[in-house]
Amino acid sequence: MLLALDAGERLSRDGIRLLADIAESLPDSVRIRIAIADYTSEQQREVAFLETVNAVAVRRLDGLTVTEVAEWLEGVSLDPGLANAVQRVTGGYALHVGDLVGHLQAGGEIEDMPLSQQFAKRTREGWDALDLEVVACARRLAAFHDSLPRDATIAFLDLDDARWGAIEDALWRARVFSVYVDGRRWFHEQRRRFVYDSILGVDERDRAASEAVPALYRLIVDAHVLDREPELATIAADAISLQNADEQLAGVLAMDSGEIALVASLIELVEGPSSPAVFADVLLRYARRVFDAPGDLIDALDRAKQRNSIAVVVRGDAAAVVPYFRTGLVLVVVAGRASAELGRLPVQRAASAAWQVQLQPRIEPFDRAQYGLGTATAGGLGEIALELRKQRDSGIVVVGQPDLGENLLIRAEYGERPLYAAVTFKTASDRDAAEQRLKDADGELFGERFEVHDVFAHPTSVVPARRLIRAAERLTDVALRQSGSPTLRLRGRLDAEARLQRKAAAIAFARAHLTFREQLAASIEKPIGYAYSEEDDLFLELEIIGGRTGVHRIELPAGLNLHDPYAMFRLAVLADLAPDEYVGHYRLHVGYGHETDTADPAIELFELLQNRSAIYNASQPQLVLPRQEEPLRNLLATAAKRTYDDAVAMGSAIEVGDEKAKVEPRVHYVTILFDPPDPSLAPGWFSKMHVVECDSPDGQEQLHLRIIDQEAHSGEQATALAFTPTGVAELFGLSSEPTLLARRMSDMHMGVARILGHEERHITFERPD
């Protein structure tokens, strides 16, 4: 038989002793279990007495562990990640955990957990038994959510070590302190809340909070205890005296979540004197992406400006935002509010933090580096690397060929923040060693994930920028212009959606067909889609990078001004961009009859990719073509075969032009006549390149190459060789006259570049010594 009794602390002293006597005479088949709370010193004495009775076994009940609380939460379909907070607030007492779980299931928050009246009653009983000095210390400490380190507590209360020890013991005996936090005795959270919210009056809370704020701020700054910044922000909200003395502190405490997200973004983006301001569009998009900022952020930016924490400078259609924090306390309060309300603690100078902790130690020794937050293209990073290599000495500087050197281009991500870096090295071995070390760079920084996505050794070889244009020429039998904008006119007009559908299909084909390095060069390594609006005489087209594909229509609100400083952000909101998406570029036609445009949109898309690839190629070494016949033949034959395969694939995947020619294999005949090594010795000399194309009798794509090397001698007049179509046919032993395409230029670049899919400025021929 088990007889279980609750609330044994209500028994009189004689009742407790009677139970002790009964325990010693009970038969083996009978047990008595009694629960006794020991909040007061008298109750604690009774428990101590029972421990001396041989027939009594005392079991002290500890609270549930974090693991047990997590299992409880998971069992009722709540987030087990809340276990730490639940265990701390309840002390792990099962009764209080159950109450809080029910509160959470009803949609409540941990912060507004209802106070247990039984807990409050017992706390009041213990509190009333304390002497005045102990009460005074408890009043001041109740503002802190967690205990301070012992030395900081003694300094805050202006006590010596022995006196604090006596006061701490008194608070523990009264059960005002009843749990351990970081190994130190402290308030159970419900008791602390009862003391702070119910026992202290308004003026006492103001006084306690106003004293606690500077003490906690010093701890955060001196010991880098960043996880207590949210606590500081909460305490500062009660420090009315401090707010009355600091208008800016009162301003950041009055901000809504949208304003806090913007100011927190400034903390991360601004890099000090080297980068003291941020473009408003960049700030708005960053706050929305990284901090998931709610509400109308343009309006929030204006409100934050009125609170004198930031300055906004507008010039025409651009605006810059500058932070203006008078004290470090204001900055920490902003960080604390962002952490508590937006779930992310802002990292001051986030790019520098990631660079100094995660990247720089892995790439040393290096020469120069430039880094920052944001999405960078491979071509853009290559240009940055070239700029870093330029000498910036005073005086006259002559810049010839760019010093490509040995560089690394890096794209990484830190807690959903895109990060880039371009780094120059003295030697290739230093660069290669750094590249190898960066493969293990993934890790954590201030509790957030850091990972390296792409590392490119720079420079690399050029990519065939005209590859898709060349395939379109082969497919349509239309020779598009070699320089300038390639065009292909359609017989009829396409409406806006049909045009964009055609571009979307072209970009999907390009992403599927090009190599990864070609995708990087053309900036299409991420999925790309389009959004558009068409109303009366206005047509808007958005390129959306990062997630969606295809085409969808959006509606523009009346009176939308796309020329204001926040235009790009307004477009991002209208397109309902996901956090990992951004607007690559947009085109706006006003008062323009875009419906009359018969240019093929697929060719326009290929032109855009060609231009991006050309920028990428500009920061790479030139492609050097050998004079030897066999290597050059293989190079040109491979390019000709690739063009054929590209044209066949393009014809089966997308629409290009009104009518497609049948893609037949061809035999390519190329004759190259080289210049003399020194053209000055041969006045009037010119070179010719003849490209002869005709149908292949055996159905295979083939190439025949003939190099004619001319040498001029000093004092002699060189004779230019010219080939007629018949002459070329005879040269190659053809039985019938083929079609001839001739080009005349200084170094035959245009014709060879056309076959290779390159632009002529990106290739060169080997020259004799």
Secondary structure, 3 states (H helix, E strand, C coil): CEEEECCHHHCCHHHHHHHHHHHHHCCCCCEEEECCCCCCHHHHHHHHHHHCCCCCCCCCCCCCCHHHHHHHHHHCCCCHHHHHHHHHHHCCCHHHHHHHHHHHHCCCCHHHCCCCHHHHHHHHHHHHCCCHHHHHHHHHHCCCCCCCCHHHHHHHHCCCHHHHHHHHHHHHHCCCEEEEECCEEEECHHHHHHHHHHHCCHHHHHHHHHHHHHHHHHHHHHHCCHHHHHHHHHHHHHCHHHHHHCHHHHHHHHCCHHHHHHHHHHHHHCCECCECCEEHHHHHHHHHHHCCCCCCHHHHHHHHHHCCCEEEEEECCEEEEEECCCCHHHHHHHHHHHHHHHCCCCCCCHHHHHHHHHHHHHHCCCCEEEEEECCCCHHHHHHHHHHHHCCCCCCCCCCCCCCCCEEEEEEEEECCEEEEEEEEECCHHHHHHHHHHHHHCCEEECCEEEEEEEEEEECCCCCCCCHHHHHHHHHHCCCCCCCCCCCCECCCCCCHHHHHHHHHHHHHHHHHHCCHHHHHHHCCCCCEEEEEEEECCEEEEEEEECCCCEEEECCCCCCCCCCCCCHHHHHHHHCCCCCCCEEEEEEEEECCCHHHCCECHHHHHHHHHHHHHHHHHHCCCCEEECCCHHHHHHHHHHHHHHHHHHHHHHHHHCCCCCCCCCCCCEEEEEEEEECCCCHHHCCCCCEEEEEEEEECCCCCCEEEEEEEECCCCCCCCCCCCCCCHHHHHHHHCCCCCCEEEEEEECCCHHHHHHHHCCCHHHEEECCCC
